[in-house]
Amino acid sequence: MIGFKTAINKLPVPCFITNASQVEQLIFTPECKGNLSVYLHKIEVKQAQKVGILANVSTLRSLVQLTSENQLGAIEKTVITINAQNEVVVFTTMEEVEQYVQANFPAYTEEDIKLLEHLNSLTRTERWQYWTEQFSACVKCYACRAVCPMCYCSSCTVESNQPQWIKVSSETTGNLEWHTMRAMHLAGRCINCGECGRICPVGIPVHLLTAQMNLDIEKEFGAKTGFSCKSGYALNTFKPGDKEQFIK
Amino acid sequence: MEIKNIKSTNIPAFFDQLIKSGKVVIAPVLKKSGKVFFEAVQSYSQVATDYIQTGFSAKSVVFPKVEVLFSFNKTQDGIEITDSINQIPETVVWGLRPCDGSAFNYMTEFFLKENPDAYYAARKEKTTLIAISCAKADAACFCTSVDLSPGSTSGSDILLTLMGEDVYVEVMTEKGKSVVESSASLFTTSEEKSKDAYLANIEAKFSMEEIKERIKTAYDSAEWKNESMGCFGCGACAFSCPTCTCFDIQDEGTQNKGLRLRCWDACGFGLFTKHNSGHNPRTNQTERRRQRLMHKFKYSVENLGIVSCVGCGRCIRVCPAHLNIFENILSVTK
């Protein structure tokens, strides 16, 4: 059972319960913001026969998105949440999770909307300057990648050294390459949990890159992420009736 | 050691004298993100004063996140190599905390004890550390558990302790002395005073002697798995740590022209131990986190006689999963 417990300094810390006697450790408070679905990619979790997860809405959305990407097939899972009325909700199928997510779909936070509006009001040059300044502080600790449930590649592009696509060293241009590559891989897949931005040690609002791309994709293709277990990925789904000519 | 006094109103003048001396002055600066980081400043007005701890430590002054070791350039006459060691500036670090100051003791042992590292030696030689005692602490601070205190002088060249309108100045080294002498008119002599009333109260989480003993048999503890399952495998703890010294040597450029770089690395990364053959002796995050914690509290004691954790609490504040090093250590040494 994956959930949160209280750490020694009172902060919520992920916990992995394997014995019913430990269940009382579990907490579910507004501070439990972390996206626990990322742990479903862990080898120890994959090896478990059955997995339970006490999920917030971000985690539920990730489960829906990961299902649509065929990533959770082999895991027998029990998904639990606590709704706004403080009731425990136990889902028996992913369809139920999907319905719950659609009925409780989170909006962008006001802070994010404000910053996105500001960034969109800038000229391209000013926007470039903004991100260049932000990424000059990046140290490539890859915490943004590590907390992301959609970054589930078993080997990341940055780990390739023959050829080396992305520099190991941390400097502005290489950092921009890394974040651009990550954002492109997550375009229309990111479920806007905002974890990458929240946990960045240097405070880069890196989640806004994919948040903006999601807005663009929703506008162009009508596709929301973490919304449906069955919808294909907007950027690689083709239909005969599509208006674009290049595929025909 | 020499004891001096300076009026707190004279601190900006002292600081500006450091700048005027032509040295690079690194100090805590409040960034737009609301976090405080060390960076080069030009005036005291840029310096943050209300902070418990900086986001990253001051180690980058002697061990930069990316350090150019040398550049090479192939010409018709052969290979031209430019060693960057001659371009290291005189640097003052202002406002580091006593825990960070003591971290330099470990760094120096690590880099200079066996096979001395010329780059570290050159940077350390040109660096003066002016630390400021902690009047405030937070739940992540645990220096008193690793035998340090919010007023430790160890490792720093000067320690400043704010005592109301006065600042109590402990000048620990010749380097510290020369900095004070360059602003001699601002300082008066002072008798030795107790700093206790001006220091944060940090309750010890454990006894270091006990942990040192118990960790000897902790390698096989079943608790490692429980304590490490939440670890995502990023490098935030290692990069923010004042004593993490692991690095990766990289060449960048072409066959004809390029740089040899030393870049920070982290034992939490899966790639850290991956062999060329594809084999990886540390297969999971439990083993990687165990390595990190055992290194701090056991291996560095065995190798260099120093506990290489200074209790600054950065890894706790920065961990995306809120993992807590002293809680983990207590658990595996139960």
Boltz contact constraints between the chains, C-beta under 6 A:
constraints:
  - contact:
      token1: [A, 7]
      token2: [B, 322]
      max_distance: 6.0
  - contact:
      token1: [A, 7]
      token2: [B, 324]
      max_distance: 6.0
  - contact:
      token1: [A, 8]
      token2: [B, 324]
      max_distance: 6.0
  - contact:
      token1: [A, 8]
      token2: [B, 327]
      max_distance: 6.0
  - contact:
      token1: [A, 9]
      token2: [B, 139]
      max_distance: 6.0
  - contact:
      token1: [A, 9]
      token2: [B, 324]
      max_distance: 6.0
  - contact:
      token1: [A, 11]
      token2: [B, 322]
      max_distance: 6.0
  - contact:
      token1: [A, 13]
      token2: [B, 322]
      max_distance: 6.0
  - contact:
      token1: [A, 14]
      token2: [B, 230]
      max_distance: 6.0
  - contact:
      token1: [A, 14]
      token2: [B, 321]
      max_distance: 6.0
  - contact:
      token1: [A, 16]
      token2: [B, 229]
      max_distance: 6.0
  - contact:
      token1: [A, 139]
      token2: [B, 65]
      max_distance: 6.0
  - contact:
      token1: [A, 139]
      token2: [B, 239]
      max_distance: 6.0
  - contact:
      token1: [A, 141]
      token2: [B, 234]
      max_distance: 6.0
  - contact:
      token1: [A, 141]
      token2: [B, 235]
      max_distance: 6.0
  - contact:
      token1: [A, 141]
      token2: [B, 236]
      max_distance: 6.0
  - contact:
      token1: [A, 141]
      token2: [B, 239]
      max_distance: 6.0
  - contact:
      token1: [A, 142]
      token2: [B, 234]
      max_distance: 6.0
  - contact:
      token1: [A, 143]
      token2: [B, 234]
      max_distance: 6.0
  - contact:
      token1: [A, 143]
      token2: [B, 236]
      max_distance: 6.0
  - contact:
      token1: [A, 143]
      token2: [B, 320]
      max_distance: 6.0
  - contact:
      token1: [A, 146]
      token2: [B, 232]
      max_distance: 6.0
  - contact:
      token1: [A, 146]
      token2: [B, 233]
      max_distance: 6.0
  - contact:
      token1: [A, 146]
      token2: [B, 234]
      max_distance: 6.0
  - contact:
      token1: [A, 147]
      token2: [B, 232]
      max_distance: 6.0
  - contact:
      token1: [A, 147]
      token2: [B, 320]
      max_distance: 6.0
  - contact:
      token1: [A, 159]
      token2: [B, 271]
      max_distance: 6.0
  - contact:
      token1: [A, 168]
      token2: [B, 250]
      max_distance: 6.0
  - contact:
      token1: [A, 168]
      token2: [B, 263]
      max_distance: 6.0
  - contact:
      token1: [A, 169]
      token2: [B, 66]
      max_distance: 6.0
  - contact:
      token1: [A, 169]
      token2: [B, 250]
      max_distance: 6.0
  - contact:
      token1: [A, 169]
      token2: [B, 261]
      max_distance: 6.0
  - contact:
      token1: [A, 169]
      token2: [B, 263]
      max_distance: 6.0
  - contact:
      token1: [A, 170]
      token2: [B, 65]
      max_distance: 6.0
  - contact:
      token1: [A, 170]
      token2: [B, 66]
      max_distance: 6.0
  - contact:
      token1: [A, 199]
      token2: [B, 320]
      max_distance: 6.0
  - contact:
      token1: [A, 201]
      token2: [B, 236]
      max_distance: 6.0
  - contact:
      token1: [A, 201]
      token2: [B, 240]
      max_distance: 6.0
  - contact:
      token1: [A, 201]
      token2: [B, 318]
      max_distance: 6.0
  - contact:
      token1: [A, 203]
      token2: [B, 33]
      max_distance: 6.0
  - contact:
      token1: [A, 203]
      token2: [B, 35]
      max_distance: 6.0
